[in-house]
Amino acid sequence: MSNAGSLYIANQIFSPNVMQGIYDVIQPLYPNQTRLQENFFPDENFTSDEMIKMFQHNFFGMTPPTSLGADPMPIGIPGVYYRGYEGGYWGEFSRFENKDLVQVKDPAQPYKADGVTPNLWGEGMMTQAMAHQKHRFLTFKEAFVGSLLTTGNFHIFGDGIDYYYPGPSSTDYILDPHYRLTVVGATTVTYGGWTTGGTWATAATATPIKDLNQMILYMAQKLGLQVTEIWMSRQAAQYLLDADETTAWVEQNPELSRAMLTVESGLTALNKVVGDMITFKIDDRTYPERMQIVSNTVASSSTTCVIDNDAPLRGETSVTVMFHKADGRERLVAVTNSSNTLTFTASDLDLSMEVGDFVIFNRRFAAADKIVFKTERTDRMRFASLPCQTSPDDSFTPGVHTYNDLFVRKPNWHIVAGTFFRGGPMVFGSGGWATLDVYA
């Protein structure tokens, strides 16, 4: 996510409608917004015994007394490691300037019931911002989980900092290679050892039903994992149903043919092929990532636009993005990207964009071209809510924390309010899920 991303958004526009509109582009309020977290990395707090066993050191340490009668000295430790994985602070903040808190009236209701006392918008602004922060925090964590499950690593850009997990290299993955198989670009699945028809995108040669069954067999016999669920995108499911192999097989059974009118019903019918205890789940949710515009454009004239960081595009060069102005107007435009510069057809962008406006790119929570096989060995991983302290004197308390700080720099002052969480995915060992890359 960029500087204008969902991690850090300064409250600079004080019209409730405009502010609400900006927050709304962060992510829709899906009824199942934490679906991946709940199924693969449910939140679980550490007990004190687990904390001692898992941590190589605490968040805050204490030095021995340096002389007789002296008190131990606290030491702040910047990071925490458990079982080879690093946990850290996750969160965001909003900044409120003094002039806005003490002067800006609520435009919907400028005065209180007496008609005299100003109804300052700042009184409710911080409460509203914290509610939005919680929503964006869950969005961020869901994106984190989805990326770990499919891509195998995570990269985010926010507040000018590039953050990687588990490492900055493109070859750093949370799972070993024998849990990440592919049928794309070859007729042999290297680690699985079976022959495949290749990419599912080529209907004439694809063998998706065989690939699913071979993957289940491989995981049971070679990895000792029993598959319980198969997660995929709607595009992967459509390739599965459109393959000539699948069509020929279905045509031999009229009952199945009638049952496979939609993707969902088709997968229900195929459940009988891969096993009566395995269920299919489709996840096509997306969340908008924002990139801030750093150079002005002229309506129907400019053909390029510079953004603050193209990390949200994850290396994709040809994409469709939404140019979004602070007043709510927007345009959907096909662009090509090269080094933070978006190129497009002039007539496609009939709005003049200014510095501070932004570009939205809708990303999937989970990669569309990879299928995730969930297994029964889920006790080996969890998304742990680690004990955290706001200061060395505080007690350890797990979960999501809120804070606010008052910064006084005469003649102006401001308040920063935020939400933070200390934790990360705990993976005691490989296992729990595996992926199959089915098309490119």
N, C-alpha and C positions, 0 to 999 in steps of 0.2 A: 504494500500500500504506500502511496506517496505521502508527501508532507500534508496534502489535503485529504489524506486517507481517513479511514474510520477510527484510527487510533487517536489522532490528535486533531481536533477541530476547535479553533478559537471562536468564541461567541462574539462575532464582530457585527452581525446584522441583527438589529433589535426590533424587527417586526415579527410577531409570533407566527404569522402565516409563512413568511419567508424562511424563518428559522426551522419551522416544522417541515417545510418542503425540502430544505437541505438535509435534514436528518432522515427524511423518508427515503432519499435515494441511497442511503447506506445499505439497507437490506429490508425487504418486505417482512412483515411480522407473520412468518409462516407458523401454522399451528404446531408443526413438528420441527422447530428451528434447532433443536439439539438432538436430532435423530441419530446422527453418527456418534456423537459423544455417548449417548445412552446405550447404544448397541455395542460399541467397541471399547470406549474408554470412559466408563461411568466414573463420576467423581467419587473419590474415597479419601477420607482423611487418614493421616498417619496417627498411630498411637505413639505414646512416648517410647515404648520398647522398640517399635519399628523404626522410630527416628534414630535411636542410638545404633541400631543394627545397620541401617541403610546409609547413614551419613558418614562421610569421612571426617567432617567437622561441622560445627554448628554455624548458624548465621552470625552469631557474635561469640567471641572467645574471651577468655579472661587470662591475664598474665599472672604469674605467681607474685606474691609480695616482694618488693625490691629491698625492703629493710624491715627490721623488727617493728611490729605495730602498724606497718603500712597496709593500706587496703589494696586488693587486686585491682588492676587497671583493665577496663574493657577494651577489646579490639574489634573493630568492624571488619568482617570478612566479606568481600564483595560477591562471592559466588558460593554455590553449594553443589556437590557432586554426589550422585548415588548410583551405584552399579554401573559406572562408566558413562552415565548420561547427566547432562547439566540442566539444572533448574534455574529459573531466574524470575525477576519481577515482570509481570504482565499487566498492562493497564493503560490508562489514558487520563487526560485531564482537560478541563475547560478553564479558561482565564476570564475573569470579570474585572473590568476597569472601574475605578471608583466613580467616575463621572456617570457611568451607565447604571451603577447600583443606586446612586443617590439622586439622580436627575431624571432618568428615562421613565416616563409614565407608561402604564399599560394602555396601548392605543385602543383596546377593546373596551376598557372601563377605566378612564383616566383618574376618577376620584372614587373614594369610598362612599358608603351610604350617606354620610353627612353632606356630601357634595363639596366639601372644602379640603379634606385631607387627601393629599395625592396618593394614588394607588400605584406605588412604584413597581415597575415590572421586575426589578431586581429581587424583590421579596420572594417571588415564585420561580425566578429564572434558574437559580441554582438547583432547586429541587427537580425541576423539569430536566435540566442538563444531566443530573445524576441518573435519572431514570433512563435517558437515552444512552448514557454511558454503559449502563448495565446491559442494555440490548446490544450495543455494539461490541461489548466485551464477549458476550455469548457468540455473536457472529464470528468474531476473530478466532475464538477457540474452536468453533465448528469447522472453520476453514483450515485451521491448523490440523485437526484430526483427519479431515478429508484428504488433505495433502499427504499426510503420513501414510494413510492406508493405501493410497493409489500411487502417487508419484514416488513416495518413499522418503521425501525430504521436504523442507519448507523454507521459503525465502520471502521476507516481507521488508518493505522500505517504509519507515515512518519516522517523522520528526528528524529527518536528515540522517538516520542511522539505518544501515543495511543489517538485518538480523537473519541468521541462517540456523537451521536445525536439521540434522545433527552437526553439519559442518559446511564451510563455504565452498567446498569442491562439489562439482556436479556428480561426482562418483561416490559421495557420502550418502549412504542409505541406512534407514533404520532396520531393515531386514537384510539378511544374507542373500546372495544370488539364487540359491536353490529354493527360495520362497518367492522369487520374482521371475516367472517364466513368460515366454512370448512365442506366439505362432506367426509373427509378422516377419516377412522377408526371408523365410527359409522353410524347408519342408521337414525339418527336424527340430523338436523341442530339446534344446541342449541338455538341461538338467533333468527333464522328465523322461527323456529317452524314447518317446513315441514319435511316430511320423504323423504330420498334420497336413491338411490341404493348403495351409497358409492363411494369409489375411482373410478375415471374415468379410471384408469389403468387396471381395471378388466372389460373387455368388456361384459362378460355374465351378470353382475349385474348392471353395470353403467346406470344411467339415466340422461345423460348430458342435453338433451333438456328440460326435466322437471326441472332440477336444474336451468338452465338459466332463464326459465320463472318464477319459484318460487322466484328466487332472484330479478328479476325485479318487481314482484308483492310485495314482502316484502319491497323493497326500496320505492315503491310508497305509499303503505298503512301504513307502520309502521314508515318510516323515512321521508316521504314527499319529496322524491327525484325522479326525472324523468330521467331515463337512456337514454343517447344519443349515447354512444359508448361502445363497449366491446373490451378490449385489452387482448391479450393472446399470448402465445408462439406457435410456430409451433407444438411442441410436444403435448400441450394441445388441439390444434385444431385437430390433428390427432386422439387423444383419443376420441374426440367428434364425429368424423366421423366414427371411427371404432367400436363404441359401438353397441352391438346387437340391442338395442332399436332403434338407429338411422338407422341401416341397414334395419330393419323390416319396419320402417316408410317410408323410401325412396323407397323400393321395391313396395310399393303400388301406387307410382306415377312415371311412366316411364319418364315423362318430367324432374322431379327432378333428377332421376337416371342419365340421360344423362348430366345434368348440373353439376354433382358433380364429375368430373374427377380429379380435383386437390383440394388441401386444400382451395385455394383462391376461386375457383368457388363454392366449397361446402359451404363455409361460406356465399357467396352471396346468394345461394339458401336458406340457413337456415334463412337468414334475413327476409324472408317472414313469418317465424314461430314466431320469437321473436318480430316482430314489424316493420312497414314500415319506421320508423324514426330512427331505431337503426342500426348502422354500426359496422362491425367487423374489427379489425386492428391487424395485426401480427407484433410483434417486437422481432426479434431474434438476435439483434446486441450484440456484445461482445467487451470488451476492455481488453488488457493485463495488468495484475498486476505483478510487478517484485519483486523478493526476491533475495537478494544478497547472494552469496555463501561465507561462512566464513571458510571453510576447503577444502584443496586440495583433489582431487580424482584421481585415476589411471585408465586409459582407459581399459575397458573390465576386470577389476579386482575388483575395489571398488564396494560395494553393498550399501553403505550409503553416504549421503551427508548432511552436516549441513548448514542451511540457517539462515539469521539474524532474521527473524520473520515469523511465519506461519499465521499471521492475514489475509492475502489475501485469504487463503483457507476456511475461515469462518467455521472452525470446521469439514470440510470434511476430511475423513481419507484415502480414495482411490480415486485418481484423476490421470489424464494424464496431464503432464506438458512438457514444452519445455526447455531443457538445452541450453543456448545460450552463446556463447563465444564472446568476444569483437571483434574478427575478422570476425564475421558473421556466423560462422559454428554453426549448431544447431542439436539437436536430440530430437525427440518426445518419451517420456518414461512414462510408467505407474508406479506410485509410491504409496506407503502407507506412511502416515505422522504421526509422534508422537513427540510432543514437539520439533518442529523445526528440526527434523531429518527425511529426506526422505530415504526410503528403496526401492531398485529396484533390478532387475536381472542384474548381472554384464555385460552380453553380450549385454544388451540393450543400454548401454552407452559406446560407443567405442571412446569417446573423454576424454582426461584428463582435468578436470575442475580445475581452479585456483581461489584463493581468488580474488574477484573483478568481476569474471564472474557472471552470474545470471540465475535464473530460472523464466520462464514466465508461468503464469496461466491465461488462458482466461476466464474472468468472464462475465456473462450477465449483461447488464445494469438493467434489471428487472428480478425478480425471475421467473423461467419457470413454476413452479407448481401453480402459483396464477393468477387468472383472475381479471382484474381491470375493474370495472364498472364506467365509467365516467358519471357525471350527469350535469344538466343545472345549478346547483347552484355553479358555479365556481367562482363567485364573492367573495366567502368566503375565498379563499386562493390565494396566489401569492408568487413568489420568488422575494423578494424586494431587490433592490439595495439601500442600506442605505447611507445617507449622511456620508461622512468621511473627516477627516482632516489629512494631513501629519504632521502638527504641530499645536500647539495652535493658532498660528498667521494666519494660512491659513483659507480661507473661506470654507464653506461646499460645496462640489461638489460630486454628486453621480456618480456611475459607477466604472469601472475597472481602476486602477491607476498603473503606472509604476514608478520605482525609481531606482537610482543607488547610491552607496556609495563607496567612495575611502577610503581604510584602509591603513594607512602608519605605518609600523612597520619596522624601519630600520634594516637591509639593504634592506629588501624586502617589496613590497606593493602588494595589490590586489584590484580588483574592484568586488563588488557584485551588480548585476543587477537583478531586480525582478518585479513581477506583483502581485498586491494584490487587494482585493475586500472586502468590509465590508458589510455583509448582511446575509441573510438566508431565509428560507421559512416562510412566514407569514401565519398563519392559524387563522383566526378570530374566527372560531368555527368549530366543526366537520361537515363534509359534503363535497360534491364536488366529492367524490369517495368512493367506498367500494371495498373490495376484497373477493374472494371466493377461498379457498384452495381446489384444485380438485384432486391432486395426490401427493404422497410422493416419 
